[in-house]
Amino acid sequence: MRILSGLLLILLLAACGGPDTPAPVNGQPAPAFRLNRLAGGTLAVPDGFAGKVVAIRFWADWCPYCRKEMAELQPVYARLHERGLEILAVNVAQDADTARRFVEPLGIGYPVLLDTDGATARAYGVKALPMTWLVDAKGVVRGKIIGEATPEVFERKVLELIDGR
């Protein structure tokens, strides 16, 4: 069932993410969005994160790499959050109960957002999961990671942005 859900999501993103929805470009402002938090309330990106480096991670419960990666990034988040890192785990096209069942056992401390209709994923040109977009402290796109990132690679890329390299 999860594989079928994954295939349907890929088809949805491919069908709706055509030429009218270009992916963000390095050096350009990050596409703005506002999403509901799994824990309640909403978050606005990039406006709500001025002065912070933001990693926008797109995921779904059927993604074979997402569980391990999300858990492995928690220690990086814990170390670097006070230095200005924010990780946003954007669940793509799933309901809150599905997202909650997936993330609760992981014990992650970073916000989980719900992109129930996939519009934010389309705005970011997401065609596969996981995918992470990196946004600097000024709200400008500075890179992306397609697929699973090791904690070491993720931390190195984030530190380059935090340290202004």
Order of alpha helices (4+ residues) and beta strands (2+ residues): alpha-beta-beta-beta-alpha-beta-alpha-beta-alpha-beta-beta-alpha
